[in-house]
């Protein structure tokens, strides 16, 4: 068994919080806080999915908010309660029947990030069981798909699992290095000539999948690989087309983290392009529309906030 350790973010990165960013983030967090239900979920299409609750909680943590403290402390506590209470006996952090591994991955990530901030004896065991399920459900392809017993894999569900394992390892949970190595090999098998990553194989790259693949390679030690370099170049060349890709906020969430990991010109250009675009899309009530991606307003708002909040550089998962 081996632990994954987060490298230290290099000084000099172009990360800064402007008054405009702070205003937008505060408005977004206020929206999430006032629309949360007492049980910790949200009255939204997917607001009762543990993974969406986890993403919303991460948006508060990324602003430096703490459980049980300050303006949003109760919001975070409710999220933790909801995620832990809905964990199944096998460790699955989901009560849905459709695509539970999506929820599981994001909820595992959320528990991993809150673990060191909260005094709650339930969180450690829940995180350990969740990570154990992720490890045991990795299939022969080296990835994951919609259900625990899936025999095929795709780069989107697998990304959620790899990020959840990263957060668990950062929290001190042992993660087999072989699991990470097999996951990286799966992503490399989906690398497309010229840059980017496909869905289940090496074809039809999209911005979202390319961001996921670049982020996973970067955080797993393959940040200098040819696949990572080619994909960072592909995303850098996106130019004015950034606003037109599908699953926009989901893609922005992953691509922003990936380009931060790429650093230098990649992050500078992405942040100067994407952050103003996201700010301009915020609704008057503080939320972000899901732009027809069917993920729901809460998920879209959380994804948008997390993409912007990289500029605060507070979450361990953002570290290089």
C-alpha positions, -999 to 999 in steps of 0.1 A, spaced: 0 0 0 12 35 -7 -1 70 -1 -4 97 -27 11 130 -15 2 164 -29 31 183 -43 35 219 -32 21 247 -54 49 267 -69 51 303 -60 45 329 -86 13 314 -101 -12 340 -114 -38 334 -87 -56 363 -72 -89 372 -57 -104 404 -71 -133 423 -55 -155 411 -85 -146 375 -78 -153 378 -41 -187 395 -47 -197 367 -72 -186 339 -49 -204 354 -19 -235 358 -39 -232 322 -51 -227 308 -16 -256 329 -2 -278 313 -29 -267 278 -19 -272 286 18 -307 300 16 -320 273 -7 -306 243 13 -332 221 30 -329 213 67 -318 178 59 -287 191 40 -300 185 5 -315 209 -21 -349 212 -38 -335 207 -72 -336 179 -99 -304 164 -85 -302 183 -52 -308 151 -32 -279 132 -48 -250 128 -23 -225 138 -49 -242 171 -57 -245 178 -20 -208 171 -17 -200 195 -46 -220 222 -30 -202 217 3 -169 219 -15 -178 253 -28 -180 266 8 -148 249 18 -130 264 -12 -139 298 1 -123 291 35 -155 283 53 -154 259 82 -179 234 96 -198 246 126 -183 281 124 -193 314 110 -221 323 86 -221 290 66 -210 266 94 -244 250 97 -247 246 59 -215 225 58 -226 205 89 -259 196 72 -240 185 41 -218 162 60 -248 147 79 -266 141 47 -237 124 30 -228 102 59 -264 92 67 -270 81 31 -239 59 28 -248 23 21 -235 -7 40 -209 -15 13 -195 20 15 -213 35 -15 -220 72 -10 -252 72 -30 -288 62 -26 -297 66 -63 -302 37 -87 -293 53 -120 -256 62 -120 -244 59 -84 -207 59 -91 -208 95 -102 -223 105 -69 -199 82 -50 -169 98 -65 -179 134 -58 -191 126 -23 -158 108 -15 -139 138 -27 -161 160 -4 -155 138 26 -118 137 19 -116 175 18 -137 181 49 -120 154 70 -93 175 85 -116 204 92 -144 188 112 -147 172 146 -169 143 137 -160 106 144 -182 94 116 -163 110 88 -131 90 90 -147 56 89 -172 67 62 -143 80 40 -123 48 45 -153 26 35 -159 48 5 -123 47 -7 -123 9 -1 -154 5 -23 -137 26 -51 -106 5 -50 -125 -28 -50 -148 -17 -79 -120 -8 -103 -125 -31 -132 -102 -49 -156 -99 -19 -179 -85 1 -150 -114 24 -147 -150 27 -135 -184 33 -149 -220 38 -137 -224 10 -112 -202 -8 -87 -201 -39 -108 -196 -24 -142 -172 -43 -164 -166 -14 -188 -152 21 -181 -154 57 -192 -132 87 -186 -159 108 -169 -170 84 -141 -134 73 -137 -123 109 -132 -147 112 -102 -132 81 -87 -96 91 -92 -103 125 -76 -121 109 -47 -91 86 -41 -67 116 -43 -86 134 -16 -88 103 5 -51 97 2 -44 134 12 -66 128 43 -44 98 53 -64 69 39 -42 43 23 -47 39 -14 -28 12 -33 -4 27 -58 -14 -1 -82 -49 14 -83 -36 47 -94 -12 32 -119 -40 12 -135 -62 43 -136 -35 63 -154 -30 34 -179 -67 35 -186 -66 72 -194 -36 68 -216 -55 42 -235 -82 68 -242 -57 95 -254 -65 108 -288 -38 116 -314 -32 153 -314 -45 158 -278 -75 152 -257 -93 121 -243 -122 101 -256 -151 87 -236 -144 50 -236 -116 49 -261 -92 70 -282 -117 89 -302 -140 120 -301 -123 141 -275 -143 168 -258 -132 198 -236 -147 181 -205 -130 148 -210 -98 165 -220 -98 185 -188 -105 154 -168 -77 134 -185 -52 162 -181 -61 167 -144 -58 130 -136 -24 126 -153 -11 157 -136 -22 147 -101 -10 111 -106 26 121 -115 23 120 -153 22 158 -156 53 157 -179 39 130 -202 34 137 -239 -3 131 -234 -5 158 -208 14 183 -229 -6 177 -260 -39 180 -241 -28 213 -224 -19 227 -258 -53 216 -272 -72 234 -244 -50 264 -247 -59 267 -284 -96 268 -275 -97 306 -277 -131 321 -280 -148 287 -284 -146 280 -247 -182 293 -242 -197 269 -267 -188 235 -255 -213 210 -240 -217 204 -202 -202 239 -198 -199 242 -160 -188 206 -156 -161 211 -182 -150 244 -166 -147 227 -132 -123 201 -146 -105 222 -171 -97 250 -147 -81 226 -123 -62 209 -151 -49 242 -165 -38 252 -130 -18 220 -128 -3 227 -163 8 261 -149 25 290 -167 9 303 -199 -17 276 -198 -32 287 -165 -28 324 -171 -46 323 -204 -74 300 -191 -80 321 -160 -80 353 -179 -105 338 -203 -127 315 -183 -131 334 -150 -146 366 -165 -168 344 -187 -182 325 -156 -187 358 -137 -207 371 -166 -230 341 -166 -241 344 -130 -278 349 -125 -292 378 -105 -301 355 -76 -265 343 -74 -269 309 -91 -257 296 -125 -281 280 -150 -273 245 -160 -274 255 -197 -295 225 -206 -270 199 -194 -297 184 -171 -274 185 -141 -295 209 -122 -289 245 -110 -272 234 -77 -246 213 -95 -240 240 -121 -236 266 -94 -212 244 -74 -192 236 -105 -190 273 -115 -180 284 -80 -153 257 -77 -138 268 -111 -137 304 -99 -125 296 -64 -92 281 -76 -81 317 -73 -83 314 -35 -61 282 -36 -74 269 -3 -86 233 -10 -59 206 -7 -72 191 -40 -61 222 -58 -25 219 -48 2 210 -73 
